[in-house]
Amino acid sequence: MPLPTTSKWVDCSLFHPEFTRRLEALFADPRIRGKVKIVSGGRTYNQQKALYTKYKNGRGNLAANPDRRFGPKGLNGVGIWRGSWHMQQIDSWVYACDVRLSGGLKWGTFHDIAEDYGIKKTVPSENWHMQPRYTTEWFPAPALDEGYLIPPTPPVEPVLPDFNAIVAMIHKVGEALEIRPLRRKSVGDPVEMMQRRLADLDFNVGNPDGKFGWRTLHAVRNFQRVERLQVDGVVGHKTWDRMWGVED
Ligand SMILES: [Zn+2]
């Protein structure tokens, strides 16, 4: 996704790749998406020189001298940074952009969000001037490097099962089993319910499919053995109640 700019003349191609990575992530943040555009990007040394000359001749906006040096000194004794942060540095990259907000987005809000992505306002009087680093260090980008870039999904209210209805159903099925117990070859919802319950209790019923097969028979007999019930593989009221912890 290209970075949003206010015109095709805004050059984002000179941004340091890490700066671009941060900007792309920032512009994708749903809190600001569509409400921020880059109004000023990068410039070459010659472009900066032209702006500076214009300014010196009283015909342009304030522009930094491209030959000005600042920051930590290199081996040649002069600052390793030059001119403007908007200008190509000695490493060929640009480390600043100016932005414009719209859609009612407030500067304070924007700055807070941008800081998550390691992009900060560095000139107190210029809300719009944003950088990914200062002279000696990159700003930390916790949203990118600590994994909270993906906006958390809003919490979903847990849907609690209707426990009263479940207990009522267990009783109802239990009563029905008194007349017609579950046994090998029984099929239907009560069988599946029993299979799921046995699986919860760690008895191997295979895939709960509502069919009382050999594996289910084996699980029922094991359950009855463990519970010291009559081991007949038939699930009547008594075995059923014991499965669900219903007191006799
Ligand atoms: Zn700027």
py3Dmol code that shows the C-alpha trace and the ligand (Angstrom):
import py3Dmol

protein = """\
ATOM      1  CA  MET A   1       0.000   0.000   0.000  1.00  0.00           C
ATOM      2  CA  PRO A   2       1.552   3.336  -0.997  1.00  0.00           C
ATOM      3  CA  LEU A   3       1.772   5.904   1.755  1.00  0.00           C
ATOM      4  CA  PRO A   4      -1.034   8.485   1.541  1.00  0.00           C
ATOM      5  CA  THR A   5       0.224  11.871   0.391  1.00  0.00           C
ATOM      6  CA  THR A   6      -1.439  15.186  -0.372  1.00  0.00           C
ATOM      7  CA  SER A   7       0.070  15.316  -3.858  1.00  0.00           C
ATOM      8  CA  LYS A   8       2.061  13.231  -6.289  1.00  0.00           C
ATOM      9  CA  TRP A   9       5.022  15.558  -5.747  1.00  0.00           C
ATOM     10  CA  VAL A  10       5.484  14.355  -2.196  1.00  0.00           C
ATOM     11  CA  ASP A  11       8.447  11.981  -2.391  1.00  0.00           C
ATOM     12  CA  CYS A  12       8.333   9.051   0.015  1.00  0.00           C
ATOM     13  CA  SER A  13      10.866   6.984  -1.922  1.00  0.00           C
ATOM     14  CA  LEU A  14      13.834   8.284   0.043  1.00  0.00           C
ATOM     15  CA  PHE A  15      12.575   7.264   3.465  1.00  0.00           C
ATOM     16  CA  HIS A  16      14.792   4.794   5.264  1.00  0.00           C
ATOM     17  CA  PRO A  17      13.216   1.306   4.902  1.00  0.00           C
ATOM     18  CA  GLU A  18      12.640   1.057   8.639  1.00  0.00           C
ATOM     19  CA  PHE A  19      10.931   4.461   8.585  1.00  0.00           C
ATOM     20  CA  THR A  20       8.740   3.233   5.707  1.00  0.00           C
ATOM     21  CA  ARG A  21       7.886   0.047   7.603  1.00  0.00           C
ATOM     22  CA  ARG A  22       6.804   2.102  10.598  1.00  0.00           C
ATOM     23  CA  LEU A  23       4.790   4.551   8.498  1.00  0.00           C
ATOM     24  CA  GLU A  24       2.999   1.766   6.621  1.00  0.00           C
ATOM     25  CA  ALA A  25       1.998   0.140   9.877  1.00  0.00           C
ATOM     26  CA  LEU A  26       0.959   3.465  11.399  1.00  0.00           C
ATOM     27  CA  PHE A  27      -1.185   4.413   8.403  1.00  0.00           C
ATOM     28  CA  ALA A  28      -2.886   1.023   8.579  1.00  0.00           C
ATOM     29  CA  ASP A  29      -3.893   1.567  12.209  1.00  0.00           C
ATOM     30  CA  PRO A  30      -7.701   1.680  12.230  1.00  0.00           C
ATOM     31  CA  ARG A  31      -7.674   4.537  14.726  1.00  0.00           C
ATOM     32  CA  ILE A  32      -6.180   6.942  12.202  1.00  0.00           C
ATOM     33  CA  ARG A  33      -6.742   5.276   8.847  1.00  0.00           C
ATOM     34  CA  GLY A  34      -7.830   7.771   6.201  1.00  0.00           C
ATOM     35  CA  LYS A  35      -7.330  10.748   8.494  1.00  0.00           C
ATOM     36  CA  VAL A  36      -3.612  11.436   7.966  1.00  0.00           C
ATOM     37  CA  LYS A  37      -1.634  12.324   4.852  1.00  0.00           C
ATOM     38  CA  ILE A  38       1.991  13.117   4.213  1.00  0.00           C
ATOM     39  CA  VAL A  39       2.295  16.697   3.040  1.00  0.00           C
ATOM     40  CA  SER A  40       6.084  16.803   2.848  1.00  0.00           C
ATOM     41  CA  GLY A  41       8.448  13.901   2.314  1.00  0.00           C
ATOM     42  CA  GLY A  42      12.075  13.572   1.335  1.00  0.00           C
ATOM     43  CA  ARG A  43      14.401  15.789  -0.657  1.00  0.00           C
ATOM     44  CA  THR A  44      17.762  15.332  -2.325  1.00  0.00           C
ATOM     45  CA  TYR A  45      20.721  17.495  -1.354  1.00  0.00           C
ATOM     46  CA  ASN A  46      20.224  19.567  -4.516  1.00  0.00           C
ATOM     47  CA  GLN A  47      16.540  20.089  -3.851  1.00  0.00           C
ATOM     48  CA  GLN A  48      17.331  21.210  -0.309  1.00  0.00           C
ATOM     49  CA  LYS A  49      20.046  23.522  -1.653  1.00  0.00           C
ATOM     50  CA  ALA A  50      17.538  25.101  -4.067  1.00  0.00           C
ATOM     51  CA  LEU A  51      15.016  25.646  -1.263  1.00  0.00           C
ATOM     52  CA  TYR A  52      17.712  27.133   0.942  1.00  0.00           C
ATOM     53  CA  THR A  53      18.906  29.503  -1.800  1.00  0.00           C
ATOM     54  CA  LYS A  54      15.347  30.644  -2.418  1.00  0.00           C
ATOM     55  CA  TYR A  55      14.867  31.254   1.286  1.00  0.00           C
ATOM     56  CA  LYS A  56      18.143  33.233   1.518  1.00  0.00           C
ATOM     57  CA  ASN A  57      16.985  35.395  -1.356  1.00  0.00           C
ATOM     58  CA  GLY A  58      13.769  36.144   0.503  1.00  0.00           C
ATOM     59  CA  ARG A  59      11.561  34.175  -1.867  1.00  0.00           C
ATOM     60  CA  GLY A  60      10.725  31.042   0.072  1.00  0.00           C
ATOM     61  CA  ASN A  61       9.826  29.419   3.364  1.00  0.00           C
ATOM     62  CA  LEU A  62      12.344  28.755   6.069  1.00  0.00           C
ATOM     63  CA  ALA A  63      14.696  26.028   4.839  1.00  0.00           C
ATOM     64  CA  ALA A  64      17.774  24.563   6.491  1.00  0.00           C
ATOM     65  CA  ASN A  65      21.238  24.969   5.013  1.00  0.00           C
ATOM     66  CA  PRO A  66      22.007  21.574   3.449  1.00  0.00           C
ATOM     67  CA  ASP A  67      25.642  21.900   4.526  1.00  0.00           C
ATOM     68  CA  ARG A  68      24.877  22.449   8.166  1.00  0.00           C
ATOM     69  CA  ARG A  69      26.209  19.514  10.246  1.00  0.00           C
ATOM     70  CA  PHE A  70      24.871  18.276  13.553  1.00  0.00           C
ATOM     71  CA  GLY A  71      24.678  15.284  15.858  1.00  0.00           C
ATOM     72  CA  PRO A  72      27.517  12.978  16.921  1.00  0.00           C
ATOM     73  CA  LYS A  73      30.797  13.771  15.199  1.00  0.00           C
ATOM     74  CA  GLY A  74      32.278  11.497  12.590  1.00  0.00           C
ATOM     75  CA  LEU A  75      35.990  10.765  12.081  1.00  0.00           C
ATOM     76  CA  ASN A  76      36.315  14.010  10.156  1.00  0.00           C
ATOM     77  CA  GLY A  77      35.242  15.928  13.258  1.00  0.00           C
ATOM     78  CA  VAL A  78      31.932  17.192  11.948  1.00  0.00           C
ATOM     79  CA  GLY A  79      28.402  16.063  12.780  1.00  0.00           C
ATOM     80  CA  ILE A  80      27.294  12.953  10.937  1.00  0.00           C
ATOM     81  CA  TRP A  81      23.874  14.450  10.184  1.00  0.00           C
ATOM     82  CA  ARG A  82      23.461  17.212   7.675  1.00  0.00           C
ATOM     83  CA  GLY A  83      21.049  19.908   6.620  1.00  0.00           C
ATOM     84  CA  SER A  84      17.484  18.822   7.318  1.00  0.00           C
ATOM     85  CA  TRP A  85      15.981  15.548   8.461  1.00  0.00           C
ATOM     86  CA  HIS A  86      13.880  15.809   5.292  1.00  0.00           C
ATOM     87  CA  MET A  87      17.044  15.735   3.215  1.00  0.00           C
ATOM     88  CA  GLN A  88      18.950  12.678   2.043  1.00  0.00           C
ATOM     89  CA  GLN A  89      21.548  11.942   4.660  1.00  0.00           C
ATOM     90  CA  ILE A  90      25.044  10.604   4.092  1.00  0.00           C
ATOM     91  CA  ASP A  91      23.581   7.082   4.104  1.00  0.00           C
ATOM     92  CA  SER A  92      21.216   8.274   1.315  1.00  0.00           C
ATOM     93  CA  TRP A  93      18.083   7.998   3.462  1.00  0.00           C
ATOM     94  CA  VAL A  94      15.535  10.502   4.761  1.00  0.00           C
ATOM     95  CA  TYR A  95      14.244  10.396   8.338  1.00  0.00           C
ATOM     96  CA  ALA A  96      11.354  12.867   8.513  1.00  0.00           C
ATOM     97  CA  CYS A  97       7.969  13.623   7.070  1.00  0.00           C
ATOM     98  CA  ASP A  98       5.341  16.280   7.688  1.00  0.00           C
ATOM     99  CA  VAL A  99       1.730  15.243   7.996  1.00  0.00           C
ATOM    100  CA  ARG A 100      -1.714  16.817   7.779  1.00  0.00           C
ATOM    101  CA  LEU A 101      -4.690  15.579   9.764  1.00  0.00           C
ATOM    102  CA  SER A 102      -8.342  15.540   8.822  1.00  0.00           C
ATOM    103  CA  GLY A 103     -11.618  14.052   9.972  1.00  0.00           C
ATOM    104  CA  GLY A 104     -11.474  15.668  13.394  1.00  0.00           C
ATOM    105  CA  LEU A 105      -8.343  13.789  14.428  1.00  0.00           C
ATOM    106  CA  LYS A 106      -6.553  15.686  17.198  1.00  0.00           C
ATOM    107  CA  TRP A 107      -2.785  16.187  17.261  1.00  0.00           C
ATOM    108  CA  GLY A 108      -2.503  14.747  20.751  1.00  0.00           C
ATOM    109  CA  THR A 109      -4.310  11.578  19.710  1.00  0.00           C
ATOM    110  CA  PHE A 110      -2.230  11.237  16.578  1.00  0.00           C
ATOM    111  CA  HIS A 111       1.053  11.723  18.447  1.00  0.00           C
ATOM    112  CA  ASP A 112       0.112   9.082  21.024  1.00  0.00           C
ATOM    113  CA  ILE A 113      -0.710   6.528  18.338  1.00  0.00           C
ATOM    114  CA  ALA A 114       2.337   7.382  16.222  1.00  0.00           C
ATOM    115  CA  GLU A 115       4.571   6.872  19.232  1.00  0.00           C
ATOM    116  CA  ASP A 116       3.386   3.245  19.410  1.00  0.00           C
ATOM    117  CA  TYR A 117       4.962   2.834  15.979  1.00  0.00           C
ATOM    118  CA  GLY A 118       8.198   4.585  16.924  1.00  0.00           C
ATOM    119  CA  ILE A 119       7.419   7.837  15.115  1.00  0.00           C
ATOM    120  CA  LYS A 120       7.540  11.032  17.157  1.00  0.00           C
ATOM    121  CA  LYS A 121       7.098  14.752  16.932  1.00  0.00           C
ATOM    122  CA  THR A 122      10.642  16.051  17.498  1.00  0.00           C
ATOM    123  CA  VAL A 123      10.235  19.814  17.098  1.00  0.00           C
ATOM    124  CA  PRO A 124       8.150  21.251  19.949  1.00  0.00           C
ATOM    125  CA  SER A 125       6.632  23.985  17.776  1.00  0.00           C
ATOM    126  CA  GLU A 126       5.855  21.698  14.815  1.00  0.00           C
ATOM    127  CA  ASN A 127       3.065  19.237  15.470  1.00  0.00           C
ATOM    128  CA  TRP A 128       3.290  17.981  11.901  1.00  0.00           C
ATOM    129  CA  HIS A 129       6.994  17.127  11.787  1.00  0.00           C
ATOM    130  CA  MET A 130       7.479  13.416  12.510  1.00  0.00           C
ATOM    131  CA  GLN A 131      10.655  11.351  12.814  1.00  0.00           C
ATOM    132  CA  PRO A 132      11.475   7.681  13.510  1.00  0.00           C
ATOM    133  CA  ARG A 133      14.729   8.515  15.274  1.00  0.00           C
ATOM    134  CA  TYR A 134      16.848  11.229  16.738  1.00  0.00           C
ATOM    135  CA  THR A 135      20.575  11.802  16.272  1.00  0.00           C
ATOM    136  CA  THR A 136      21.776   8.830  18.297  1.00  0.00           C
ATOM    137  CA  GLU A 137      18.937   6.337  18.488  1.00  0.00           C
ATOM    138  CA  TRP A 138      15.838   4.981  16.814  1.00  0.00           C
ATOM    139  CA  PHE A 139      12.708   5.459  18.861  1.00  0.00           C
ATOM    140  CA  PRO A 140      11.303   2.224  20.230  1.00  0.00           C
ATOM    141  CA  ALA A 141       8.325   0.920  18.223  1.00  0.00           C
ATOM    142  CA  PRO A 142       6.467  -1.308  20.668  1.00  0.00           C
ATOM    143  CA  ALA A 143       3.473  -1.788  18.346  1.00  0.00           C
ATOM    144  CA  LEU A 144       5.731  -3.380  15.768  1.00  0.00           C
ATOM    145  CA  ASP A 145       8.333  -5.065  17.886  1.00  0.00           C
ATOM    146  CA  GLU A 146       6.289  -6.279  20.820  1.00  0.00           C
ATOM    147  CA  GLY A 147       3.452  -7.673  18.784  1.00  0.00           C
ATOM    148  CA  TYR A 148       0.473  -5.489  19.574  1.00  0.00           C
ATOM    149  CA  LEU A 149       0.290  -4.171  16.036  1.00  0.00           C
ATOM    150  CA  ILE A 150      -2.756  -6.277  15.312  1.00  0.00           C
ATOM    151  CA  PRO A 151      -5.502  -4.344  17.052  1.00  0.00           C
ATOM    152  CA  PRO A 152      -7.092  -6.508  19.716  1.00  0.00           C
ATOM    153  CA  THR A 153     -10.512  -7.769  18.708  1.00  0.00           C
ATOM    154  CA  PRO A 154     -13.213  -6.342  20.936  1.00  0.00           C
ATOM    155  CA  PRO A 155     -14.105  -8.717  23.744  1.00  0.00           C
ATOM    156  CA  VAL A 156     -17.097 -10.892  22.994  1.00  0.00           C
ATOM    157  CA  GLU A 157     -19.597 -11.365  25.792  1.00  0.00           C
ATOM    158  CA  PRO A 158     -19.310 -15.037  26.712  1.00  0.00           C
ATOM    159  CA  VAL A 159     -22.505 -16.918  26.025  1.00  0.00           C
ATOM    160  CA  LEU A 160     -23.103 -18.989  29.123  1.00  0.00           C
ATOM    161  CA  PRO A 161     -24.877 -22.265  28.621  1.00  0.00           C
ATOM    162  CA  ASP A 162     -28.299 -22.433  30.187  1.00  0.00           C
ATOM    163  CA  PHE A 163     -27.326 -24.709  33.056  1.00  0.00           C
ATOM    164  CA  ASN A 164     -30.880 -25.096  34.349  1.00  0.00           C
ATOM    165  CA  ALA A 165     -32.030 -26.327  30.979  1.00  0.00           C
ATOM    166  CA  ILE A 166     -29.113 -28.777  30.805  1.00  0.00           C
ATOM    167  CA  VAL A 167     -29.848 -30.178  34.275  1.00  0.00           C
ATOM    168  CA  ALA A 168     -33.535 -30.504  33.375  1.00  0.00           C
ATOM    169  CA  MET A 169     -32.610 -32.377  30.207  1.00  0.00           C
ATOM    170  CA  ILE A 170     -30.304 -34.754  32.083  1.00  0.00           C
ATOM    171  CA  HIS A 171     -33.157 -35.594  34.442  1.00  0.00           C
ATOM    172  CA  LYS A 172     -35.635 -36.004  31.638  1.00  0.00           C
ATOM    173  CA  VAL A 173     -33.362 -38.377  29.706  1.00  0.00           C
ATOM    174  CA  GLY A 174     -32.611 -40.286  32.922  1.00  0.00           C
ATOM    175  CA  GLU A 175     -36.288 -40.863  33.534  1.00  0.00           C
ATOM    176  CA  ALA A 176     -36.794 -42.058  29.976  1.00  0.00           C
ATOM    177  CA  LEU A 177     -33.905 -44.508  30.421  1.00  0.00           C
ATOM    178  CA  GLU A 178     -35.710 -46.164  33.274  1.00  0.00           C
ATOM    179  CA  ILE A 179     -38.189 -47.481  30.728  1.00  0.00           C
ATOM    180  CA  ARG A 180     -35.868 -47.805  27.766  1.00  0.00           C
ATOM    181  CA  PRO A 181     -32.136 -47.952  28.633  1.00  0.00           C
ATOM    182  CA  LEU A 182     -29.380 -47.197  26.163  1.00  0.00           C
ATOM    183  CA  ARG A 183     -27.631 -50.297  24.942  1.00  0.00           C
ATOM    184  CA  ARG A 184     -25.551 -51.548  22.054  1.00  0.00           C
ATOM    185  CA  LYS A 185     -27.122 -50.399  18.745  1.00  0.00           C
ATOM    186  CA  SER A 186     -29.102 -47.566  20.361  1.00  0.00           C
ATOM    187  CA  VAL A 187     -28.866 -44.353  18.333  1.00  0.00           C
ATOM    188  CA  GLY A 188     -29.791 -40.725  18.866  1.00  0.00           C
ATOM    189  CA  ASP A 189     -29.131 -37.602  20.889  1.00  0.00           C
ATOM    190  CA  PRO A 190     -29.104 -39.286  24.318  1.00  0.00           C
ATOM    191  CA  VAL A 191     -26.367 -41.623  23.020  1.00  0.00           C
ATOM    192  CA  GLU A 192     -24.306 -38.700  21.764  1.00  0.00           C
ATOM    193  CA  MET A 193     -24.855 -36.852  25.049  1.00  0.00           C
ATOM    194  CA  MET A 194     -23.610 -39.913  26.929  1.00  0.00           C
ATOM    195  CA  GLN A 195     -20.610 -40.300  24.609  1.00  0.00           C
ATOM    196  CA  ARG A 196     -19.597 -36.673  25.153  1.00  0.00           C
ATOM    197  CA  ARG A 197     -19.979 -37.062  28.875  1.00  0.00           C
ATOM    198  CA  LEU A 198     -17.884 -40.245  28.917  1.00  0.00           C
ATOM    199  CA  ALA A 199     -15.243 -38.478  26.818  1.00  0.00           C
ATOM    200  CA  ASP A 200     -15.220 -35.616  29.342  1.00  0.00           C
ATOM    201  CA  LEU A 201     -14.641 -38.223  32.051  1.00  0.00           C
ATOM    202  CA  ASP A 202     -11.705 -39.601  30.032  1.00  0.00           C
ATOM    203  CA  PHE A 203     -13.326 -42.791  28.777  1.00  0.00           C
ATOM    204  CA  ASN A 204     -12.455 -43.536  25.183  1.00  0.00           C
ATOM    205  CA  VAL A 205     -15.599 -43.473  23.056  1.00  0.00           C
ATOM    206  CA  GLY A 206     -13.896 -42.472  19.806  1.00  0.00           C
ATOM    207  CA  ASN A 207     -15.842 -39.879  17.879  1.00  0.00           C
ATOM    208  CA  PRO A 208     -19.132 -39.020  19.620  1.00  0.00           C
ATOM    209  CA  ASP A 209     -21.536 -39.863  16.803  1.00  0.00           C
ATOM    210  CA  GLY A 210     -24.764 -40.822  18.555  1.00  0.00           C
ATOM    211  CA  LYS A 211     -24.269 -44.494  17.720  1.00  0.00           C
ATOM    212  CA  PHE A 212     -23.832 -46.988  20.538  1.00  0.00           C
ATOM    213  CA  GLY A 213     -21.110 -49.154  18.978  1.00  0.00           C
ATOM    214  CA  TRP A 214     -18.487 -51.500  20.325  1.00  0.00           C
ATOM    215  CA  ARG A 215     -16.173 -48.763  21.465  1.00  0.00           C
ATOM    216  CA  THR A 216     -18.982 -47.044  23.336  1.00  0.00           C
ATOM    217  CA  LEU A 217     -19.979 -50.352  24.891  1.00  0.00           C
ATOM    218  CA  HIS A 218     -16.408 -50.810  26.049  1.00  0.00           C
ATOM    219  CA  ALA A 219     -16.361 -47.296  27.544  1.00  0.00           C
ATOM    220  CA  VAL A 220     -19.673 -47.854  29.341  1.00  0.00           C
ATOM    221  CA  ARG A 221     -18.461 -51.128  30.823  1.00  0.00           C
ATOM    222  CA  ASN A 222     -15.237 -49.489  31.971  1.00  0.00           C
ATOM    223  CA  PHE A 223     -17.206 -46.681  33.534  1.00  0.00           C
ATOM    224  CA  GLN A 224     -19.454 -49.136  35.351  1.00  0.00           C
ATOM    225  CA  ARG A 225     -16.425 -51.087  36.567  1.00  0.00           C
ATOM    226  CA  VAL A 226     -14.737 -47.962  37.923  1.00  0.00           C
ATOM    227  CA  GLU A 227     -17.974 -46.852  39.562  1.00  0.00           C
ATOM    228  CA  ARG A 228     -18.637 -50.315  41.028  1.00  0.00           C
ATOM    229  CA  LEU A 229     -21.960 -50.533  39.249  1.00  0.00           C
ATOM    230  CA  GLN A 230     -23.333 -53.621  37.645  1.00  0.00           C
ATOM    231  CA  VAL A 231     -21.075 -54.140  34.600  1.00  0.00           C
ATOM    232  CA  ASP A 232     -23.610 -54.952  31.914  1.00  0.00           C
ATOM    233  CA  GLY A 233     -22.891 -52.263  29.329  1.00  0.00           C
ATOM    234  CA  VAL A 234     -26.478 -51.065  29.538  1.00  0.00           C
ATOM    235  CA  VAL A 235     -27.109 -47.471  30.501  1.00  0.00           C
ATOM    236  CA  GLY A 236     -30.212 -47.230  32.627  1.00  0.00           C
ATOM    237  CA  HIS A 237     -31.227 -44.545  35.068  1.00  0.00           C
ATOM    238  CA  LYS A 238     -28.622 -45.540  37.639  1.00  0.00           C
ATOM    239  CA  THR A 239     -25.579 -45.530  35.334  1.00  0.00           C
ATOM    240  CA  TRP A 240     -26.832 -42.367  33.680  1.00  0.00           C
ATOM    241  CA  ASP A 241     -27.237 -40.509  36.989  1.00  0.00           C
ATOM    242  CA  ARG A 242     -23.800 -41.602  38.127  1.00  0.00           C
ATOM    243  CA  MET A 243     -22.263 -40.238  34.918  1.00  0.00           C
ATOM    244  CA  TRP A 244     -23.685 -36.822  35.622  1.00  0.00           C
ATOM    245  CA  GLY A 245     -22.958 -36.853  39.318  1.00  0.00           C
ATOM    246  CA  VAL A 246     -26.648 -36.986  40.222  1.00  0.00           C
ATOM    247  CA  GLU A 247     -27.180 -38.374  43.734  1.00  0.00           C
ATOM    248  CA  ASP A 248     -29.212 -41.535  43.875  1.00  0.00           C
TER     249      ASP A 248
END
"""
ligand_1 = """\
1
ZN
Zn 9.309 18.648 8.771
"""
view = py3Dmol.view(width=600, height=400)
view.addModel(protein, "pdb")
view.setStyle({"model": 0}, {"cartoon": {"style": "trace"}})
view.addModel(ligand_1, "xyz")
view.setStyle({"model": 1}, {"stick": {}})
view.zoomTo()
view.show()
